[in-house]
Amino acid sequence: MTDILYERALSSGPVVRVRRLSAEGQTPVRAALEVDRRGGQLRPGQTAGNPPPLIEVEGTTDSDVLAKLLEHAMEDSDLAKLMRDHGLR
């Protein structure tokens, strides 16, 4: 199983992800909502890594944390506000 619980591309290029932070099988399950503005492509001189989380949550299962973050991950206006609040836009 992958650490990526949800992923979609925004029309402007960035990729929205819900990524599990805790090890598989570990409880509580921790996950983060993140927006990778590189769109999955590294520029010359960049190194791989994870973008800063916009929201982190805990739950009992993958489905539980996904349910908590999916409402934000699917709404572009929520993502824009979160990115602004975190100084990423």
Secondary structure as GFF3:
##gff-version 3
##sequence-region A 1 89
A	DSSP	beta_strand	4	9	.	.	.	ID=ss1
A	DSSP	beta_strand	15	20	.	.	.	ID=ss2
A	DSSP	beta_strand	29	36	.	.	.	ID=ss3
A	DSSP	beta_strand	55	59	.	.	.	ID=ss4
A	DSSP	alpha_helix	62	73	.	.	.	ID=ss5
A	DSSP	alpha_helix	76	85	.	.	.	ID=ss6
###
